[in-house]
Amino acid sequence: MQEKLKQMQGAAAEEIALCATLADLEQIRVKYLGKKGELTAILKMMGGLSAEERPVMGKVANDVREAIESGLEGASARLKEQEQAARLRTEQIDVTLPGQEVQLGHLHPLNLVLNEIKEIFLGMGYRIAEGPEVDTVFHNFDALNSPKDHPSRSTSDTFYITEDILLRTHTSTMQIRTMKQNKPPMRYISTGRCFRFDEVDATHSPMFHQVEGFVVDKGITMADLKGTLNLFAQRLFGSATQTKFRPHYFPFTEPSAEVDVTCFKCGGTGCRVCKGSGWIEILGCGMIHPNVLEECGIDPNEYSGFAFGMGLDRITMLKYEIDDIRHLFENDIRFIRQF
């Protein structure tokens, strides 16, 4: 048996030395050291040896195993080094060739304008309020002094989920939630998606984005509102921008107004962007209606406030001269990369 073990060790050493690949080396390992290998077969015969012979043969068998394992490890290291050298020779890289351009991500134009608007109002001391897109009829209409027969309440204008739950039609719902949860003085803006029944075309979409802002404090007047929006327009469109307030009607503000700015493309002389008028409408605003303040638990005899709201999509389209709102939602990377 001892002779067999020595012969096996020599044969294994010769085969290991002739190995050309790691796969061949693995076959040799299985042949000699596997569960059904030659060394295992010899060790099974040790049961027939005497008690004196077993320790001697066990030591010889262990020495043979260690010798074979050592040979396998050495050959494995050698073959791995050879394979790596061969791979490096075949995978040489010409470092003088120009590299492939890495395409980095880019902010969507809506996010670019939104970040700019946020920065302007945060710089004026405003905070950002957040709220749900699925809201109640109370927050969306009732608390905002909207008459029961107002056309915006109809199912042809609003997405109702149940009789009392809907997809918000404006971000003014967050104005109500914020005023109910806080005490004056308050100065907030809120942004987010809104939903209304609209046919999809170049200027309309059933899903759009709004930016809402409001201030509530003692002694707030229309002059504060005009000063705030003048500064906002100049920061967003340029220091030469002028504003024009036109009387309007909103249920939740009184008095109410729509705000135009001098065309930032032509400077007010008239062009294609402003349709020759020199002015562009950008938002609606007004003094918060006393009924709205009272509904939110704020005494209108002690406090007053103003609110304003703008369509983020419209301002983005105007700022970047985008002629179709659908471009903003199609996620065409060729369009986004232009900004």
Wavefront OBJ file of the C-alpha trace (Angstrom):
o trace
v 0.000 0.000 0.000
v 2.884 2.316 0.841
v 4.380 1.605 -2.574
v 1.081 2.408 -4.265
v 0.898 5.728 -2.435
v 4.423 6.677 -3.517
v 3.679 5.728 -7.119
v 0.491 7.791 -6.997
v 2.412 10.818 -5.697
v 4.924 10.580 -8.531
v 2.263 10.105 -11.202
v 0.278 13.075 -9.888
v 3.388 15.277 -9.870
v 4.123 14.391 -13.514
v 0.531 15.119 -14.636
v 0.462 18.415 -12.715
v 3.699 19.502 -14.372
v 2.194 18.854 -17.827
v -1.048 20.791 -17.159
v -1.695 23.634 -19.591
v -5.031 24.986 -18.269
v -6.848 25.401 -14.977
v -9.574 23.082 -16.263
v -7.017 20.266 -16.726
v -5.690 20.951 -13.227
v -9.183 20.573 -11.766
v -9.561 17.190 -13.480
v -6.320 16.018 -11.855
v -7.532 17.176 -8.445
v -10.754 15.215 -8.839
v -8.851 12.173 -10.151
v -6.605 11.889 -7.104
v -8.302 13.765 -4.236
v -12.019 13.650 -5.128
v -14.618 11.583 -3.260
v -14.114 8.795 -5.783
v -10.428 9.562 -6.367
v -7.492 7.157 -6.226
v -6.251 8.319 -2.822
v -9.716 7.888 -1.325
v -9.901 4.352 -2.748
v -6.580 3.411 -1.146
v -7.560 4.889 2.205
v -10.685 2.713 2.235
v -8.381 -0.322 2.202
v -6.771 0.708 5.497
v -9.533 -1.097 7.365
v -7.765 -4.373 6.609
v -4.458 -3.298 8.165
v -3.295 -4.212 11.633
v -3.395 -1.724 14.502
v 0.367 -1.225 14.232
v 0.305 -0.565 10.476
v -2.579 1.941 10.417
v -0.718 4.910 12.034
v 2.243 4.402 9.746
v 0.110 4.191 6.603
v -2.054 7.111 7.773
v 1.019 9.351 8.051
v 2.226 8.284 4.584
v -1.244 8.950 3.116
v -1.360 12.440 4.681
v 2.092 13.224 3.355
v 1.020 12.130 -0.139
v -2.175 14.259 0.083
v -0.204 17.312 1.218
v 2.331 16.826 -1.583
v -0.401 16.584 -4.228
v -2.287 19.606 -2.804
v 0.930 21.629 -2.689
v 1.660 20.733 -6.309
v -1.861 21.718 -7.330
v -1.615 25.099 -5.587
v 1.711 25.886 -7.173
v 0.506 24.901 -10.624
v -2.713 26.898 -10.135
v -0.773 30.072 -9.294
v 1.476 29.515 -12.297
v -1.410 28.938 -14.707
v -3.375 31.959 -13.418
v -0.333 34.163 -13.955
v 0.105 32.776 -17.482
v -3.595 33.336 -18.310
v -3.472 36.914 -17.016
v -0.346 37.661 -19.072
v -2.005 36.197 -22.172
v -5.178 38.224 -21.569
v -3.176 41.427 -21.118
v -1.433 40.777 -24.420
v -4.719 40.275 -26.274
v -6.600 43.085 -24.492
v -4.144 45.887 -24.981
v -5.723 49.361 -25.023
v -4.476 52.202 -27.156
v -4.503 55.018 -24.612
v -4.015 57.585 -27.392
v -7.512 56.916 -28.787
v -10.227 59.409 -27.726
v -12.514 58.113 -24.972
v -16.239 57.581 -25.310
v -18.309 60.551 -24.176
v -20.241 59.843 -20.970
v -23.788 61.170 -21.184
v -24.685 62.794 -17.872
v -28.240 63.336 -16.690
v -29.881 66.764 -16.979
v -32.584 68.562 -15.066
v -35.946 68.836 -16.808
v -36.849 72.412 -17.852
v -39.757 72.351 -15.378
v -37.316 71.571 -12.566
v -34.917 74.267 -13.739
v -37.618 76.946 -13.544
v -39.096 75.536 -10.319
v -35.704 75.608 -8.599
v -35.249 79.200 -9.716
v -38.673 80.201 -8.366
v -38.037 78.413 -5.063
v -34.691 80.169 -4.707
v -36.340 83.572 -5.234
v -39.012 83.058 -2.582
v -36.756 81.291 -0.100
v -34.536 84.355 -0.385
v -37.546 86.483 0.647
v -38.099 84.391 3.771
v -40.797 82.040 2.520
v -41.087 78.417 3.595
v -42.245 75.504 1.432
v -45.495 73.688 2.265
v -46.447 70.265 0.977
v -49.776 68.502 0.680
v -51.641 65.608 -0.972
v -52.641 65.474 -4.628
v -55.799 63.594 -3.646
v -57.795 65.937 -1.410
v -61.262 66.715 -0.154
v -63.963 68.911 -1.655
v -63.740 70.977 1.527
v -60.070 71.887 1.055
v -60.368 72.291 -2.713
v -63.599 74.339 -2.885
v -65.572 74.955 0.317
v -62.770 76.449 2.442
v -61.727 78.619 -0.507
v -65.080 80.399 -0.604
v -66.080 78.731 -3.864
v -69.871 78.967 -4.465
v -71.779 75.676 -4.615
v -72.817 76.428 -8.205
v -69.360 77.480 -9.426
v -68.595 75.896 -12.831
v -65.230 74.557 -11.615
v -67.085 72.168 -9.276
v -68.794 70.323 -12.128
v -67.699 66.849 -13.210
v -66.851 68.288 -16.611
v -64.021 70.286 -15.001
v -62.905 68.220 -11.992
v -61.781 64.615 -11.488
v -63.925 63.224 -8.653
v -62.968 59.956 -6.957
v -65.996 59.970 -4.652
v -68.565 62.617 -3.843
v -66.184 64.156 -1.281
v -62.752 63.157 -2.636
v -61.105 64.525 -5.768
v -57.822 65.166 -7.539
v -56.929 68.708 -6.521
v -57.554 71.309 -9.203
v -55.036 73.795 -7.736
v -52.322 73.947 -5.092
v -54.499 76.337 -3.032
v -55.574 73.275 -1.039
v -52.179 73.477 0.680
v -52.873 77.098 1.585
v -55.929 75.972 3.556
v -54.112 73.059 5.220
v -51.163 75.266 6.178
v -53.300 78.088 7.594
v -55.281 75.571 9.665
v -52.128 73.998 11.094
v -50.171 77.194 11.844
v -50.652 80.581 13.428
v -49.778 83.964 11.864
v -47.392 85.330 10.823
v -47.132 82.915 7.866
v -45.197 83.122 4.616
v -45.339 80.004 2.423
v -45.123 78.767 -1.133
v -46.337 75.372 -2.307
v -45.709 73.532 -5.538
v -47.076 70.408 -7.155
v -49.212 68.695 -9.745
v -52.841 69.614 -10.326
v -55.559 67.968 -12.404
v -58.467 69.252 -14.468
v -60.561 67.923 -17.318
v -58.839 69.327 -20.387
v -58.329 67.989 -23.875
v -54.650 67.499 -24.647
v -53.372 70.011 -27.178
v -50.449 72.401 -27.597
v -51.472 74.575 -24.620
v -53.652 72.311 -22.432
v -53.128 69.158 -20.409
v -55.280 67.336 -17.817
v -52.201 67.271 -15.561
v -50.181 70.444 -14.976
v -48.034 72.132 -12.313
v -48.690 75.156 -10.129
v -46.767 77.343 -7.721
v -48.884 78.909 -4.980
v -47.810 81.487 -2.419
v -49.432 83.339 0.461
v -48.644 85.636 3.371
v -50.765 86.224 6.483
v -49.830 88.822 9.115
v -51.043 92.013 10.705
v -51.227 95.014 8.384
v -50.661 93.182 5.082
v -51.900 95.293 2.147
v -52.135 95.205 -1.634
v -48.922 97.251 -1.711
v -47.066 94.331 -0.094
v -48.444 92.002 -2.755
v -47.391 94.311 -5.593
v -43.920 94.789 -4.145
v -43.447 91.029 -3.744
v -44.547 90.216 -7.285
v -42.513 93.082 -8.779
v -39.388 91.710 -7.122
v -40.247 88.153 -8.179
v -40.738 89.177 -11.834
v -37.468 91.105 -11.931
v -35.526 88.220 -10.385
v -37.036 85.674 -12.789
v -37.183 87.650 -16.044
v -34.619 90.416 -15.582
v -34.189 93.667 -13.671
v -35.862 95.761 -16.415
v -39.137 93.804 -16.144
v -42.266 95.797 -15.283
v -45.609 94.459 -14.030
v -49.203 95.414 -14.743
v -52.128 94.446 -12.483
v -55.546 93.989 -14.125
v -58.752 93.576 -12.058
v -60.116 90.043 -12.050
v -62.329 87.713 -9.998
v -61.313 84.752 -7.845
v -63.641 83.399 -5.125
v -60.839 83.169 -2.550
v -59.361 86.681 -2.950
v -60.854 90.170 -2.810
v -59.742 92.343 -4.495
v -58.286 90.071 -7.161
v -56.012 90.713 -10.110
v -54.179 89.109 -12.966
v -50.556 90.114 -13.408
v -48.803 90.804 -16.727
v -45.088 91.394 -17.199
v -43.312 93.203 -19.997
v -42.285 90.699 -22.629
v -38.820 89.410 -21.752
v -38.184 88.642 -25.411
v -38.832 92.068 -26.955
v -38.760 94.274 -23.849
v -42.328 95.434 -24.421
v -42.091 96.579 -28.038
v -44.166 93.671 -29.382
v -43.129 90.335 -30.857
v -44.325 86.812 -31.647
v -43.972 85.650 -28.025
v -46.268 88.396 -26.619
v -48.461 88.427 -29.756
v -47.535 92.038 -30.423
v -48.937 93.415 -27.150
v -45.655 93.866 -25.293
v -47.169 92.157 -22.209
v -47.400 88.537 -21.040
v -49.837 87.250 -18.417
v -48.051 85.118 -15.804
v -50.234 84.718 -12.683
v -53.333 85.521 -10.657
v -53.340 87.079 -7.208
v -55.277 89.080 -4.636
v -55.926 89.764 -0.975
v -57.111 86.644 0.854
v -60.877 86.784 1.294
v -61.991 87.306 4.923
v -64.229 84.214 4.617
v -61.154 82.082 3.848
v -59.264 83.440 6.857
v -62.265 82.875 9.105
v -62.712 79.307 7.829
v -59.099 78.594 8.830
v -59.564 79.983 12.347
v -57.844 83.324 11.681
v -59.557 86.547 12.779
v -59.926 88.718 9.613
v -60.355 91.808 11.799
v -56.867 91.310 13.212
v -55.020 89.701 10.304
v -54.921 90.122 6.539
v -52.988 88.424 3.799
v -52.353 88.035 0.115
v -52.086 85.018 -2.177
v -50.862 84.353 -5.696
v -50.718 81.374 -8.004
v -48.986 80.672 -11.301
v -48.805 77.853 -13.824
v -45.284 76.458 -13.775
v -45.758 74.886 -17.207
v -46.850 78.204 -18.738
v -43.913 80.133 -17.264
v -41.475 77.432 -18.406
v -42.912 77.540 -21.927
v -42.655 81.334 -22.002
v -39.153 81.465 -20.548
v -37.730 78.894 -22.973
v -40.048 79.678 -25.930
v -41.538 76.158 -25.970
v -44.537 76.105 -28.300
v -46.167 72.813 -27.223
v -46.879 71.740 -23.629
v -46.731 68.088 -24.682
v -42.960 68.374 -25.032
v -42.786 68.784 -21.240
v -44.351 65.365 -20.607
v -43.051 63.175 -23.442
v -39.634 62.586 -21.779
v -37.788 62.854 -25.073
v -34.146 63.109 -24.039
v -33.349 65.065 -27.214
v -35.724 67.790 -26.026
v -34.456 67.813 -22.432
v -30.795 68.072 -23.486
v -31.512 71.441 -25.116
v -31.772 73.042 -21.679
l 1 2 3 4 5 6 7 8 9 10 11 12 13 14 15 16 17 18 19 20 21 22 23 24 25 26 27 28 29 30 31 32 33 34 35 36 37 38 39 40 41 42 43 44 45 46 47 48 49 50 51 52 53 54 55 56 57 58 59 60 61 62 63 64 65 66 67 68 69 70 71 72 73 74 75 76 77 78 79 80 81 82 83 84 85 86 87 88 89 90 91 92 93 94 95 96 97 98 99 100 101 102 103 104 105 106 107 108 109 110 111 112 113 114 115 116 117 118 119 120 121 122 123 124 125 126 127 128 129 130 131 132 133 134 135 136 137 138 139 140 141 142 143 144 145 146 147 148 149 150 151 152 153 154 155 156 157 158 159 160 161 162 163 164 165 166 167 168 169 170 171 172 173 174 175 176 177 178 179 180 181 182 183 184 185 186 187 188 189 190 191 192 193 194 195 196 197 198 199 200 201 202 203 204 205 206 207 208 209 210 211 212 213 214 215 216 217 218 219 220 221 222 223 224 225 226 227 228 229 230 231 232 233 234 235 236 237 238 239 240 241 242 243 244 245 246 247 248 249 250 251 252 253 254 255 256 257 258 259 260 261 262 263 264 265 266 267 268 269 270 271 272 273 274 275 276 277 278 279 280 281 282 283 284 285 286 287 288 289 290 291 292 293 294 295 296 297 298 299 300 301 302 303 304 305 306 307 308 309 310 311 312 313 314 315 316 317 318 319 320 321 322 323 324 325 326 327 328 329 330 331 332 333 334 335 336 337 338 339
